[in-house]
C-alpha cells in the first residue's frame, strides 16, 4: 500500500474515532450536522478516488472500500451522505465537459460536497424525470423520489431521460431555485438523519456546459446493472461494528459468538472482493448475487447478536446496538434492483 493511501486510511480512522462514532446516535436522531460534514471535507476522504491531477488521491479501489467500511461502521448516516459524492467525481473524471474543469478540483479537495439524483433511471421504461432541450441548455421535469444530503450538499449530479431515449447527466446547485423544490424531509426507520428528501422538478433549466454525460439509456444501464450485484462495503463496516459491540459484552458466550461470526464475515468479505477485483464486472453475476445475499445473512446475524447480548437496554435509543440493527435493515434494500430483490428473497426462502 502506498504512503498516500496509508495516510488517507489513517485520516479516515481518526475521523471515525474522534468525530463520527461519538456523534452517531445524535446524527441518527437529529440529522447529520454541518459540523460533521465540515470534518469529512477536511479529512481528505472525499478525494480518495479522484485523479491526482485534480487534487485527488487516485487511490486503488481497495482503499476506497476500506475507507467506506471504516466510516459506515462509525456512523452509517454520515457515511451515506458522503458516499453520494464519489459517483460525480468518477463521472466528471471521465467526462469531456466544461463542468469537469469547473468542479472536479473542488470536489476532490473537499471544497465542495456533491449529492446524486439518478437512481430513478432504474425505473425505465418509466421516466420519473424527463429532459428536454431548450435554448442554451436542458430542462428537467418530474420527481426525484430520493435525494440524500439536502442542506449539506453544495452541488448535485442530476439525471433524466430525453425524448430520444438517452440518459442525460448534468450538474446543478443543490438548493431550492426556480424549477427545483424539495419535499419535506422523509421520515425513515433507519438513516433518517441523512436529510433525505424528494425533489420536485418543474422546469429546472441548466446550461449546456453543465451537461456531463449523455448516451443511449441502454448504454448506461449495461454498465450500471452489474454494480448492485456486489455487496456495499458498508455492509461489512456495520457488521464489523456490531461484532465489536458483541465482543465487548464481556461474557464468554458473547465472545465465542463474535469469534464465529467474525470468521464468517471475513470469509464472505474475501469472496465478495475477489469477485470485484479478479472478475470482469459483467461476468459471474449469479455468483455475485449469492455472495451478496450471504453478506446480508452475516450482517443480520451480527446485528441481531449485538441486540441479544445487550438485552433490553440494547433497545434504548442511546444504544449503538439498535442503531446498527436498523442500519442493517436499510442496507438490505439500499440500491436494490429487481435482480437483487429476487435473489435475496430466494435465499431467504431456501
N, C-alpha and C positions, 0 to 999 in steps of 0.2 A: 504494500500500500504506500502511495506517495506521501511525502510530508504534508502537502496542502490538504489531502484527503484526511489524514490523521488529525490535522488541526481542525478541520471542519467537523469531524465526528466529536472531537473534544468540546468544541463550541456547542454542539447540539446537546451533549450530555450536561454541560453547565446550565444551558437554557432550561433543560428539563428539570434538573435538580433544584435550581435556585428560583425559577420563575413559574414554570408550568405546573409541576406537581403540587407545590404549596397552594396554588390558586385554583386547582382543578375543580373542587366542589363548588367554589364561588362561580367559576366560569360556567359550570353545568347549570346552576340555578339562575344566575343573574345575567349571563352572557359573557362572551369573550371580551375582555376590556381593550380599549385602545392602547393602554399602557403595555399590556402583554404583547400586542401586535408590534408596538414600537421596539420591544426587546427582540422579537423574532426578526424584524428588519435589520437590527444592528448586529445580530448574531452571524450573518453571512449565509445562513442555510437557504435563503431564497435563490441564491445563485448557484446552488450545487450542480445543476445540470446545464447551466448557461455557458456559452462559448467564452473561452478565456479572452478573446479579442474584444469582448464587450463587458469585461469585468467579472465574468462568471468563473466558477471553479473548474468547469468541464470535467467533473469527477465521473468515474465509472458508475454504471447503473447500480452495482452492488453497494456503493457508498450511499447513493440516494435512498436505496431501500433500507439500509441500516439507520440512516437519519430518520426516515419515516417511522420505523419501529420505535426508536427512542422517543420521538415526540408523541406518538399515539399512546404509548404506554404511560406517559406522564399526564397528558390531558388530551383526550381524543377530540374535544371540541376545538381547541386551538390548532391541533394538528390538521383537522379537516378544513379549517379556514385557509391555512397556508398551503394545503395540498392543491387547492384550486389553481394556485399561482403557476405551477410548473408546466401545465399544458400550454398556456400562452407563451411562455418562454421558449418551449420546444418548437412551437409552430412558427413563432417570429424568427427563430434562429434559422429555420429552413425556408423562410419566405423571401420572395423578391417583391418587396413592398416598401414604400416610404415609411410606413409605420415601424419597420424594423430599425431604421436609423434613429427614429424619434424616441422609441420606447425601450428597445432591448437593453441598453446600458442601465437606465434607471430601474428596470425590472431585475436585472442581475445583481446590482449593487445594493438593493434593498431600499432605494429611494421610494419606489412605488410597489404596491401590492395589487395583484390582479385577481379578479374572480372569473368564473366561466358561466356561460349561459348557452349550453349546446346539447345537453342530454336529451332534450325533446326531439332532436333529429332522429333518435332511435324509434320514434313512433311512426316513421314513414311506412306506408304512403299517406298517413295523416300528416298535415303540415301545421302544427300549432303556431309556427312563426313563418310568415311569408315575407319575401324580399322582392321589391320591385325597383327598377331603375328610374331615377328622377334626374333632372338637370344637375350635374355636378356631384352626384352621389347616389346613395342607395337608401330606400325607405323600408323600415321594418314595421310590420303589423302583426298582432296576435298576442299570445300569452306565453311567457316562460313560466312553467309551473314551479320551478325550483331554482332559487339563486341564493348561494351561501356567501355570507360575509358582508351583507348590506350595512353600510355605515362604517365599515372597516376597510373595504377595498377602495383603491383610487381609480382603477380602470377595470373594464371587463372585456372578455372575448365573447362576442355575441354572434350567434349563428341562426340562419334560417334557410328556407328552400325557395329558389327562384321559380318563376313561371316556366323556365326552360328545364327544370329538374336538376339544377345544380345546388349543392351545399355551399353556402357562402358564409365566410367568417370575416368579421370586422371588429375593430376595437372601438370602444365608446367610453365616455366618462361614466363612472359608477355613481351616479347621483340623479335625483329627480330633475327632470328637464322636460321641455316640450316634447310630447310623444312618448315619454317614459315615466311611469308611475309605479312605485312599489305597492304591493298589497300590505296589509298588516302582517307582522311577524308570525310565521307559522308556529303553532304550539305542538311540539313533538314530544313523544315519550322519552326520547334519547337525543342528545346533541341539540336540544332546543337552544342552547347557548351559542350556537353557530350563527345566529342572526340571519336565519334563512327566511326568505320572502318569495312571493311570486312577482313577476314583472309584467305589467300591462303595457303593451306597445301599441300606440295609436298614432302612427305617422312619425316615428323617430327617424330622423334623417342623419346619416353620417356621410362625411365627404368621401369621394372616391379614393383618396390617399389613405383612408382608414381601412380599406379592404385588405385583408391579409392573405386570403386563400379562397379560390372559387373553382370547383371541379364538379363533374357529374356526381350526383349523390352516391351512386354505386361505388365509385372510386373511393370516396370517403368511407363508406360502410365496409368495404372489403378490408381496409386497414383497421377499422375500429372494432369489428366483431371479435377477433381473437383476443383483444386486450382484456376483456372482462372474464375470459376463461381462466385467468391466473388469479391466485389469491392476492388481495390487497395486503401489502406489508403491515398495515395497521392491525390486521388480524393477529399476526404474531406478536406485535407490540402489546396489544391489550391482553392477550393470553399470557405473555411473559409477566406483565404487571400483576395479573391475578395469581400466578404461581408464586411471586414474591410475597404477596399477602398470605397465601396458604402456608408457605414455608415459615413465615414469621409468627404463625398462630401459636407455636410453642409446644404442642403435644406431638408425640411420636406418630400418631395416626395421620395427622395433617402433613407432617414432613415426609412420610412414606408416600402419601398420595401425590405430593408435589414432585417427588422424585420420579414416580411412574409417569405422571402426566408430562413432566419435563422431557422425558425420553421420547414420548410420542410427539411432542411439539417439535423437538429438534429434528426428528426423522421426517415429518411431513414438510417442514420448512426446507430441509435439504432437497427433497424430491421436487418441491414446487420451484425452487430457484434453479435447479438443474434443468428443468424443462424450459425455463425462461432463458437461461444463458446458453444452453447447448443445442436447442432445437429451434428451427426457423419458426417465426410467430404463427404462421397459418397451419402448422403441422401438429399432429397428435392432440387435437382439440379434445377428443373424448378422454384421453389420459389426463389432460389438464383439469377437466371438469371433475374427474374422480378425485384428484388430489385436492382441488378446491373444496369439495364437499367434506373431505376428511379434515381439512383445516378448520372448517366450521364445526365439525364434531369436537375437535380438541378445544376450540375456543369455548364452545358451550360447556364442555366438561370442566375446564379450568375456572371459568367464572362462576359456575354453579358450586364447585368445590369451595371457592372462596366464601360464598354465601353460607354454605353448610357449616364450614369451620367457624365462621363468625357468629352463627346463631342469630337470635332475634336482633341483636344490636347491629348486625350487618345490614339490616333493612332501614336503619336510620339515614336520613338524607345527608348526614355528615360522614357517612361511611364510604370509603372508596369501593368496597365490595359491590354494593348495589349499583353504583355508577358504572363500574366495569361491566357488570352483567347487562345493563341497559345499552351500553356502548356495543357490546357483543351482538345484541339484537339488531341494532342499527346496521352494523357491518354485514349482517346476514342478508340485507336487502339493498345495501348501497351499491350502485352501479349494476343492479340486477337486469339481465336481459331474459328473454323468453327461454333461451337455451340453458342459462344458468338456473333459472327457477325450476325448469323441468328436471334437470339433473339433481338439484337439491331435494326436490320432493320425492324423486325416485329413490334417492339414498335414504331418506327418512322412512319410506315405506319398507325398504329392504333390510 
